Amino acid sequence: MTDQQSPERYQRFLRLFTSHEPAIRAFVRKLVPSRTDADDVLQEVAIVLWERFDDFQPEGSFRSWAYGIARLKALSRLRDMSRNRHVLASDVIELIAEKSEETDGQLEKERELLDQCFKKVPAKDQELLAMAYQPHVEIQDVAAMSGRSVRGFYQWLYRMRSMLSECIRRQLAKEVVQ
């Protein structure tokens, strides 16, 4: 069995790819005009990432490496579609890709801080917050479980979001000072 076929290599790749796939998908989605195009490009990206996985430096950022490949695949896709006048120019796509990469690090940091701030919230409130943002959940049901009216629950949600947002801002400010 060659190294390229080893189960350890495959597992390492799968762990990295699945943990970064939502971010890679969002990145690609910003660059191509439709979800179908994004799905197609993402498939191509996954294949190239796997084929070139031996080129990936473990001390490097898998996400950045994947973004580079995704950018090239998206640009290739857009060149193929260039006869369609609704496709953005490649320099505009490059600019969008650069800005997306810049903001990605900041958003990732804010997600980490949100997790830290969320852990400071009392367990009962964490449960209510999590329920309120589940798909297909009726807010009236969560409000009733909390013992609040719907209006009161929305006000509570607003205060909780504000508190979490302020916690994140304070943590970011501390990091800037350090």
DRENTORSE-419335 format. One line per field, with one value per atom (N, C-alpha, C): residue in one letter; x, y, z; atom name; chain. Coordinates in nm, 3 decimals. Example, Ala and Ser with C-alpha at 12.3 -4.5 7.8 and 13.67 -1.06 7.14 Angstrom:
REM residues 2
code: (A A A S S S)
X: (1.319 1.230 1.320 1.285 1.367 1.290)
Y: (-0.569 -0.450 -0.330 -0.225 -0.106 0.003)
Z: (0.780 0.780 0.780 0.708 0.714 0.787)
site: (N CA C N CA C)
unit: (A A A A A A)
//
This chain:
REM residues 178
code: (M M M T T T D D D Q Q Q Q Q Q S S S P P P E E E R R R Y Y Y Q Q Q R R R F F F L L L R R R L L L F F F T T T S S S H H H E E E P P P A A A I I I R R R A A A F F F V V V R R R K K K L L L V V V P P P S S S R R R T T T D D D A A A D D D D D D V V V L L L Q Q Q E E E V V V A A A I I I V V V L L L W W W E E E R R R F F F D D D D D D F F F Q Q Q P P P E E E G G G S S S F F F R R R S S S W W W A A A Y Y Y G G G I I I A A A R R R L L L K K K A A A L L L S S S R R R L L L R R R D D D M M M S S S R R R N N N R R R H H H V V V L L L A A A S S S D D D V V V I I I E E E L L L I I I A A A E E E K K K S S S E E E E E E T T T D D D G G G Q Q Q L L L E E E K K K E E E R R R E E E L L L L L L D D D Q Q Q C C C F F F K K K K K K V V V P P P A A A K K K D D D Q Q Q E E E L L L L L L A A A M M M A A A Y Y Y Q Q Q P P P H H H V V V E E E I I I Q Q Q D D D V V V A A A A A A M M M S S S G G G R R R S S S V V V R R R G G G F F F Y Y Y Q Q Q W W W L L L Y Y Y R R R M M M R R R S S S M M M L L L S S S E E E C C C I I I R R R R R R Q Q Q L L L A A A K K K E E E V V V V V V Q Q Q)
X: (0.085 0.000 0.089 0.070 0.150 0.102 0.189 0.154 0.026 0.007 -0.111 -0.239 -0.227 -0.344 -0.359 -0.270 -0.274 -0.398 -0.454 -0.572 -0.544 -0.422 -0.388 -0.392 -0.338 -0.338 -0.481 -0.561 -0.701 -0.775 -0.755 -0.822 -0.777 -0.646 -0.594 -0.658 -0.665 -0.727 -0.874 -0.946 -1.089 -1.115 -1.035 -1.052 -1.034 -0.927 -0.900 -1.008 -1.041 -1.136 -1.275 -1.322 -1.457 -1.464 -1.356 -1.361 -1.358 -1.301 -1.291 -1.388 -1.460 -1.549 -1.653 -1.720 -1.818 -1.753 -1.634 -1.567 -1.524 -1.474 -1.433 -1.554 -1.665 -1.789 -1.834 -1.832 -1.873 -1.780 -1.652 -1.554 -1.584 -1.605 -1.634 -1.766 -1.863 -1.996 -1.988 -1.892 -1.875 -1.817 -1.752 -1.680 -1.756 -1.851 -1.922 -2.070 -2.138 -2.272 -2.385 -2.370 -2.483 -2.437 -2.533 -2.503 -2.457 -2.518 -2.480 -2.335 -2.296 -2.157 -2.066 -2.109 -2.028 -2.012 -2.119 -2.111 -2.013 -2.020 -1.930 -1.785 -1.762 -1.625 -1.574 -1.660 -1.619 -1.579 -1.651 -1.613 -1.474 -1.449 -1.318 -1.210 -1.240 -1.144 -1.111 -1.212 -1.189 -1.099 -1.121 -1.039 -0.894 -0.873 -0.737 -0.670 -0.745 -0.687 -0.640 -0.721 -0.683 -0.562 -0.566 -0.456 -0.324 -0.333 -0.211 -0.188 -0.254 -0.244 -0.101 -0.019 0.121 0.197 0.147 0.212 0.178 0.072 0.030 0.132 0.173 0.267 0.189 0.202 0.122 0.131 0.243 0.254 0.181 0.137 0.065 -0.084 -0.155 -0.299 -0.369 -0.441 -0.515 -0.616 -0.683 -0.786 -0.726 -0.613 -0.548 -0.506 -0.450 -0.409 -0.530 -0.639 -0.761 -0.820 -0.815 -0.864 -0.787 -0.657 -0.577 -0.621 -0.643 -0.689 -0.831 -0.915 -1.054 -1.058 -0.972 -0.967 -0.933 -0.832 -0.793 -0.905 -0.970 -1.078 -1.197 -1.229 -1.339 -1.308 -1.185 -1.147 -1.152 -1.110 -1.116 -1.261 -1.347 -1.490 -1.547 -1.509 -1.560 -1.508 -1.384 -1.331 -1.412 -1.446 -1.526 -1.664 -1.713 -1.847 -1.843 -1.725 -1.709 -1.798 -1.851 -1.943 -2.073 -2.101 -2.220 -2.186 -2.257 -2.223 -2.255 -2.316 -2.349 -2.238 -2.125 -2.012 -1.920 -1.872 -1.783 -1.646 -1.578 -1.442 -1.349 -1.243 -1.153 -1.085 -1.056 -0.995 -1.092 -1.220 -1.321 -1.329 -1.324 -1.326 -1.203 -1.087 -0.964 -0.981 -1.039 -1.060 -1.155 -1.264 -1.359 -1.289 -1.208 -1.137 -1.042 -0.967 -0.873 -0.947 -1.054 -1.131 -1.192 -1.238 -1.297 -1.193 -1.072 -0.966 -0.930 -0.927 -0.894 -0.998 -1.126 -1.230 -1.249 -1.208 -1.225 -1.155 -1.033 -0.958 -1.027 -1.078 -1.148 -1.276 -1.351 -1.475 -1.446 -1.340 -1.303 -1.269 -1.195 -1.162 -1.288 -1.380 -1.504 -1.587 -1.586 -1.657 -1.598 -1.464 -1.398 -1.435 -1.434 -1.470 -1.617 -1.703 -1.844 -1.858 -1.785 -1.790 -1.747 -1.639 -1.592 -1.696 -1.754 -1.854 -1.981 -2.019 -2.139 -2.124 -2.004 -1.980 -1.998 -1.992 -2.011 -2.159 -2.246 -2.391 -2.440 -2.533 -2.587 -2.644 -2.632 -2.669 -2.813 -2.906 -3.047 -3.064 -2.993 -3.000 -2.932 -2.821 -2.756 -2.854 -2.927 -3.023 -3.132 -3.185 -3.289 -3.235 -3.115 -3.054 -3.036 -2.984 -2.962 -3.094 -3.197 -3.328 -3.386 -3.369 -3.427 -3.371 -3.252 -3.189 -3.186 -3.259 -3.269 -3.364 -3.334 -3.427 -3.562 -3.666 -3.802 -3.856 -3.799 -3.848 -3.937 -4.051 -4.143 -4.100 -4.079 -4.031 -4.134 -4.262 -4.367 -4.347 -4.304 -4.281 -4.163 -4.057 -3.940 -3.975 -4.051 -4.094 -4.175 -4.267 -4.349 -4.262 -4.163 -4.073 -3.994 -3.966 -3.888 -3.974 -4.107 -4.197 -4.218 -4.184 -4.200 -4.304 -4.358 -4.443 -4.351 -4.410 -4.330 -4.254 -4.322 -4.257 -4.145 -4.174 -4.073 -3.953 -3.981 -3.872 -3.785 -3.847 -3.769 -3.681 -3.735 -3.656 -3.539 -3.565 -3.459 -3.352 -3.395 -3.301 -3.214 -3.277 -3.203 -3.097 -3.137 -3.041 -2.928 -2.959 -2.856 -2.760 -2.813 -2.726 -2.637 -2.695 -2.617 -2.508 -2.540 -2.443 -2.329 -2.363 -2.261 -2.175 -2.240 -2.167 -2.070 -2.114 -2.027 -1.911 -1.937 -1.832 -1.726 -1.769 -1.675 -1.594 -1.660 -1.589 -1.483 -1.518 -1.422 -1.301 -1.327 -1.216 -1.127 -1.187 -1.108 -1.025 -1.083 -1.011 -0.893 -0.910 -0.801 -0.688 -0.720 -0.617 -0.539 -0.609 -0.542 -0.442 -0.479 -0.394 -0.271 -0.287 -0.175 -0.070)
Y: (-0.119 0.000 0.124 0.212 0.335 0.433 0.531 0.631 0.705 0.725 0.797 0.718 0.589 0.506 0.471 0.518 0.477 0.531 0.448 0.492 0.615 0.626 0.741 0.871 0.865 0.983 1.023 0.925 0.950 1.010 0.956 1.007 1.149 1.174 1.309 1.409 1.371 1.458 1.482 1.375 1.389 1.478 1.462 1.548 1.695 1.724 1.863 1.916 1.838 1.886 1.907 1.811 1.827 1.940 1.966 2.076 2.212 2.219 2.346 2.358 2.253 2.252 2.365 2.393 2.503 2.638 2.664 2.791 2.793 2.680 2.673 2.692 2.628 2.642 2.789 2.854 2.995 3.081 3.052 3.126 3.110 2.988 2.960 3.027 3.021 3.077 3.226 3.294 3.438 3.467 3.367 3.390 3.350 3.259 3.212 3.250 3.258 3.317 3.233 3.102 3.023 2.912 2.859 2.747 2.624 2.603 2.489 2.502 2.623 2.646 2.623 2.672 2.654 2.506 2.429 2.285 2.218 2.255 2.197 2.234 2.361 2.406 2.336 2.325 2.261 2.115 2.047 1.909 1.906 1.996 2.002 2.036 2.127 2.165 2.045 1.971 1.853 1.752 1.732 1.636 1.683 1.812 1.865 1.861 1.897 1.893 1.752 1.653 1.514 1.473 1.506 1.466 1.533 1.654 1.728 1.733 1.646 1.650 1.633 1.560 1.544 1.676 1.773 1.904 1.994 1.960 2.042 2.031 2.145 2.149 2.149 2.046 2.035 2.157 2.228 2.347 2.466 2.453 2.561 2.557 2.650 2.659 2.584 2.478 2.402 2.492 2.577 2.664 2.759 2.821 2.912 2.837 2.719 2.636 2.602 2.563 2.528 2.651 2.767 2.890 2.920 2.900 2.925 2.837 2.710 2.618 2.653 2.687 2.724 2.849 2.944 3.067 3.032 2.949 2.911 2.834 2.743 2.665 2.756 2.851 2.943 3.031 3.081 3.163 3.082 2.958 2.871 2.851 2.828 2.810 2.937 3.052 3.179 3.206 3.169 3.184 3.099 2.977 2.889 2.947 3.025 3.084 3.225 3.272 3.414 3.461 3.372 3.414 3.470 3.434 3.485 3.623 3.726 3.862 3.891 3.797 3.817 3.771 3.735 3.689 3.807 3.818 3.927 3.910 4.021 4.017 3.950 3.889 3.814 3.904 4.031 4.118 4.149 4.155 4.175 4.049 3.933 3.807 3.799 3.838 3.838 3.928 4.045 4.139 4.079 4.019 3.954 3.843 3.763 3.653 3.706 3.811 3.869 3.921 3.995 4.049 3.938 3.832 3.719 3.652 3.636 3.575 3.664 3.796 3.889 3.881 3.881 3.881 3.745 3.638 3.504 3.487 3.535 3.523 3.597 3.716 3.794 3.723 3.671 3.600 3.475 3.404 3.285 3.322 3.431 3.479 3.517 3.585 3.624 3.501 3.396 3.272 3.208 3.207 3.151 3.231 3.363 3.447 3.430 3.412 3.387 3.259 3.156 3.031 3.055 3.132 3.162 3.242 3.343 3.426 3.346 3.260 3.178 3.087 3.038 2.950 3.023 3.155 3.234 3.254 3.225 3.240 3.122 3.147 3.036 2.925 2.801 2.684 2.691 2.733 2.741 2.841 2.954 3.054 3.003 2.928 2.868 2.778 2.699 2.606 2.680 2.787 2.866 2.934 2.988 3.051 2.950 2.834 2.730 2.688 2.671 2.631 2.737 2.863 2.973 2.978 2.927 2.935 2.802 2.705 2.577 2.593 2.524 2.532 2.470 2.524 2.472 2.481 2.568 2.585 2.707 2.693 2.806 2.887 3.015 3.101 3.106 3.090 3.091 2.975 2.860 2.744 2.767 2.826 2.853 2.960 3.060 3.165 3.103 3.015 2.949 2.868 2.796 2.717 2.807 2.929 3.021 3.090 3.078 3.146 3.292 3.330 3.468 3.475 3.594 3.617 3.619 3.611 3.616 3.749 3.857 3.988 3.995 3.945 3.942 3.856 3.745 3.656 3.724 3.796 3.870 3.976 4.042 4.142 4.074 3.959 3.883 3.842 3.793 3.754 3.873 3.988 4.109 4.141 4.134 4.162 4.060 3.933 3.829 3.850 3.880 3.905 4.027 4.130 4.250 4.218 4.138 4.101 4.019 3.925 3.843 3.929 4.019 4.108 4.196 4.249 4.333 4.252 4.130 4.042 4.020 3.996 3.976 4.103 4.219 4.346 4.368 4.338 4.354 4.263 4.138 4.042 4.087 4.136 4.185 4.306 4.394 4.512 4.472 4.370 4.322 4.270 4.199 4.142 4.252 4.361 4.471 4.539 4.552 4.617 4.531 4.400 4.310 4.305)
Z: (0.000 0.000 0.000 -0.096 -0.103 0.003 0.032 0.133 0.094 -0.038 -0.084 -0.057 -0.035 -0.009 0.139 0.226 0.365 0.436 0.525 0.600 0.687 0.741 0.826 0.746 0.625 0.538 0.505 0.471 0.437 0.556 0.675 0.795 0.827 0.813 0.838 0.742 0.615 0.515 0.548 0.577 0.605 0.725 0.830 0.949 0.912 0.839 0.801 0.706 0.605 0.506 0.568 0.645 0.701 0.803 0.874 0.971 0.900 0.781 0.709 0.593 0.561 0.445 0.447 0.560 0.556 0.519 0.570 0.538 0.391 0.342 0.201 0.111 0.147 0.069 0.067 0.182 0.188 0.104 0.109 0.029 -0.120 -0.164 -0.305 -0.345 -0.256 -0.285 -0.312 -0.248 -0.272 -0.410 -0.468 -0.593 -0.719 -0.707 -0.826 -0.816 -0.931 -0.932 -0.871 -0.862 -0.813 -0.720 -0.646 -0.556 -0.635 -0.750 -0.834 -0.876 -0.919 -0.955 -0.834 -0.718 -0.596 -0.564 -0.577 -0.551 -0.646 -0.774 -0.874 -0.844 -0.813 -0.783 -0.656 -0.556 -0.431 -0.454 -0.540 -0.574 -0.637 -0.730 -0.794 -0.692 -0.602 -0.498 -0.411 -0.369 -0.284 -0.353 -0.481 -0.557 -0.561 -0.592 -0.600 -0.462 -0.358 -0.223 -0.189 -0.223 -0.195 -0.279 -0.407 -0.496 -0.456 -0.404 -0.367 -0.216 -0.142 0.003 0.052 -0.022 0.016 0.008 -0.070 -0.081 0.037 0.110 0.224 0.337 0.388 0.500 0.631 0.714 0.837 0.929 0.926 1.012 0.950 0.827 0.759 0.789 0.731 0.748 0.634 0.669 0.569 0.499 0.578 0.520 0.417 0.448 0.352 0.226 0.245 0.132 0.045 0.110 0.037 -0.033 0.032 -0.031 -0.159 -0.157 -0.276 -0.392 -0.363 -0.467 -0.510 -0.414 -0.445 -0.533 -0.504 -0.585 -0.730 -0.748 -0.885 -0.956 -0.885 -0.946 -0.980 -0.892 -0.919 -1.040 -1.046 -1.161 -1.291 -1.284 -1.401 -1.445 -1.347 -1.376 -1.440 -1.386 -1.438 -1.580 -1.605 -1.742 -1.839 -1.796 -1.881 -1.906 -1.811 -1.821 -1.881 -1.919 -1.954 -2.069 -2.146 -2.252 -2.194 -2.071 -2.003 -1.947 -1.988 -1.947 -1.800 -1.729 -1.589 -1.495 -1.551 -1.470 -1.443 -1.318 -1.281 -1.345 -1.365 -1.419 -1.319 -1.369 -1.282 -1.178 -1.211 -1.111 -0.996 -1.027 -0.922 -0.835 -0.898 -0.823 -0.733 -0.783 -0.702 -0.580 -0.599 -0.489 -0.386 -0.431 -0.340 -0.263 -0.332 -0.266 -0.160 -0.192 -0.094 0.028 0.007 0.119 0.202 0.138 0.209 0.298 0.247 0.327 0.445 0.424 0.532 0.644 0.607 0.709 0.774 0.705 0.759 0.893 0.904 1.030 1.143 1.112 1.214 1.258 1.163 1.197 1.280 1.246 1.322 1.466 1.484 1.618 1.695 1.628 1.694 1.732 1.649 1.684 1.809 1.816 1.935 2.059 2.047 2.162 2.199 2.099 2.127 2.210 2.172 2.250 2.394 2.413 2.548 2.627 2.563 2.630 2.659 2.565 2.582 2.705 2.730 2.845 2.978 2.976 3.098 3.131 3.036 3.055 3.139 3.233 3.312 3.222 3.267 3.187 3.136 3.221 3.179 3.064 3.071 2.965 2.838 2.854 2.737 2.663 2.740 2.681 2.604 2.663 2.597 2.470 2.479 2.362 2.250 2.283 2.182 2.119 2.201 2.148 2.055 2.092 2.013 1.872 1.851 1.720 1.645 1.695 1.624 1.505 1.395 1.281 1.316 1.260 1.274 1.417 1.499 1.635 1.637 1.700 1.714 1.836 1.817 1.926 2.038 2.002 2.104 2.203 2.151 2.237 2.332 2.279 2.364 2.467 2.426 2.519 2.632 2.598 2.700 2.796 2.741 2.826 2.921 2.877 2.960 3.065 3.051 3.143 3.107 2.985 2.940 2.829 2.810 2.693 2.572 2.454 2.332 2.325 2.353 2.352 2.456 2.574 2.680 2.642 2.573 2.531 2.426 2.332 2.232 2.299 2.400 2.472 2.544 2.604 2.672 2.570 2.452 2.348 2.307 2.292 2.255 2.361 2.488 2.596 2.597 2.575 2.574 2.457 2.339 2.224 2.249 2.308 2.340 2.441 2.541 2.643 2.581 2.494 2.428 2.335 2.263 2.172 2.250 2.362 2.445 2.503 2.542 2.592 2.484 2.363 2.251 2.228 2.227 2.207 2.315 2.441 2.551 2.532 2.492 2.472 2.357 2.248 2.135 2.176 2.257 2.303 2.391 2.475 2.559 2.474 2.366 2.279 2.205 2.171 2.102 2.195 2.322 2.421 2.450 2.450 2.484 2.383)
site: (N CA C N CA C N CA C N CA C N CA C N CA C N CA C N CA C N CA C N CA C N CA C N CA C N CA C N CA C N CA C N CA C N CA C N CA C N CA C N CA C N CA C N CA C N CA C N CA C N CA C N CA C N CA C N CA C N CA C N CA C N CA C N CA C N CA C N CA C N CA C N CA C N CA C N CA C N CA C N CA C N CA C N CA C N CA C N CA C N CA C N CA C N CA C N CA C N CA C N CA C N CA C N CA C N CA C N CA C N CA C N CA C N CA C N CA C N CA C N CA C N CA C N CA C N CA C N CA C N CA C N CA C N CA C N CA C N CA C N CA C N CA C N CA C N CA C N CA C N CA C N CA C N CA C N CA C N CA C N CA C N CA C N CA C N CA C N CA C N CA C N CA C N CA C N CA C N CA C N CA C N CA C N CA C N CA C N CA C N CA C N CA C N CA C N CA C N CA C N CA C N CA C N CA C N CA C N CA C N CA C N CA C N CA C N CA C N CA C N CA C N CA C N CA C N CA C N CA C N CA C N CA C N CA C N CA C N CA C N CA C N CA C N CA C N CA C N CA C N CA C N CA C N CA C N CA C N CA C N CA C N CA C N CA C N CA C N CA C N CA C N CA C N CA C N CA C N CA C N CA C N CA C N CA C N CA C N CA C N CA C N CA C N CA C N CA C N CA C N CA C N CA C N CA C N CA C N CA C N CA C N CA C N CA C N CA C N CA C N CA C N CA C N CA C N CA C N CA C N CA C N CA C N CA C N CA C N CA C N CA C N CA C N CA C N CA C N CA C N CA C N CA C N CA C N CA C)
unit: (A A A A A A A A A A A A A A A A A A A A A A A A A A A A A A A A A A A A A A A A A A A A A A A A A A A A A A A A A A A A A A A A A A A A A A A A A A A A A A A A A A A A A A A A A A A A A A A A A A A A A A A A A A A A A A A A A A A A A A A A A A A A A A A A A A A A A A A A A A A A A A A A A A A A A A A A A A A A A A A A A A A A A A A A A A A A A A A A A A A A A A A A A A A A A A A A A A A A A A A A A A A A A A A A A A A A A A A A A A A A A A A A A A A A A A A A A A A A A A A A A A A A A A A A A A A A A A A A A A A A A A A A A A A A A A A A A A A A A A A A A A A A A A A A A A A A A A A A A A A A A A A A A A A A A A A A A A A A A A A A A A A A A A A A A A A A A A A A A A A A A A A A A A A A A A A A A A A A A A A A A A A A A A A A A A A A A A A A A A A A A A A A A A A A A A A A A A A A A A A A A A A A A A A A A A A A A A A A A A A A A A A A A A A A A A A A A A A A A A A A A A A A A A A A A A A A A A A A A A A A A A A A A A A A A A A A A A A A A A A A A A A A A A A A A A A A A A A A A A A A A A A A A A A A A A A A A A A A A A A A A A A A A A A A A A A A A A)
//
